[in-house]
Amino acid sequence: MTTHTPAEVPRPLDAIMLSVGDGHWLYVEEVGTRGAVPALFLHGGPGSGAQHSHRSLFDPERFHAVLFDQRGAGRSHPYLSTHANTTQHLVADIERIREHFGFESMLVVGGSWGSTLALAYAETHPERVSGLVLRAVFLGTDAEVDWAFRRAPSQLRPDLYENFVAALPEAERADPLKSYVARLTSGDPACRDPAARQWLGFERALSEFAPATSVLPDTLPATGRVPPTPIVEAHYIANHFFLRPNALLDGASRLGAIPGVIVQGRYDLLCPPRAAYEIAKRWPGSRLEIVPAAGHAMTDPGVFEAMKRAVETLAPREKPLRTRCP
């Protein structure tokens, strides 16, 4: 649980739909004070969308923060579209947003998949990044996906994993990860949507240090809201996150002296500390902060607070001067 309350969540200054090409329009909102320290928040998933609570990371008096929903996610259009939806497209979208707001450089903040995208952007445009705050580092490798959705739960949450596998038809249980991804990337909603509901419950339980339940339905749920994250996430998993093997580790030298803080839950099953540790070794400007009794979720005790401290630490002490009309 975090210490902020909904009453403390800043309201947007403005929100727009920004065209980024390929038929995609992104929902983009501004929070804080124009002319203050530029910052950009990258949500996870892929596909989860920016949440109101994410605004609370940024002191509205000190920051001009921009939050947006990535292609296919949240309030962006077309919803759930995987057309022209790759890591490279999203990196280009971030640059388009930076140019739209006229930021010379900006503090970039992201967790889980948001950390992947933050690293990809910073390694592509290091001169545009004034600092990085990363949570739950994920490097977009097949080995990490296999750990998160097969090896870790089968060893550490075996009851949950057995539910996850048993919900599939028996013929699909030999390689459950492959089976779920095939269903989630299917064009047939009758095949895709029940798998998305089950995947969301599985991933949510794995993300929390102390989940409320480790029990999933015995069969793929036929009714209920269709969650977007598993569908977009599976598109990226099926395409190896559109990254060559070890691309982000190999490119970490480009981060150089960019100042950064990595916030990592000690018991994160989805994005375990190893990836954060390896990036930190290759990034001289970084500091790794382990949150001792936390898992993957930003809402686990101490995680939000550590991220907010990091954001404050990396902001310049003096506010940028704002141009005044004569």
PyMOL commands that set and color helices and strands:
alter all, ss='L'
color gray80, all
select helices_A, chain A and resi 6-8+52-57+87-101+113-124+126-128+142-156+158-166+170-172+176-184+189-207+229-238+240-242+247-250+252-255+273-282+303-314
alter helices_A, ss='H'
color red, helices_A
select strands_A, chain A and resi 14-21+24-32+37-42+63-68+106-111+129-135+260-265+286-291
alter strands_A, ss='S'
color yellow, strands_A
deselect
rebuild
show_as cartoon
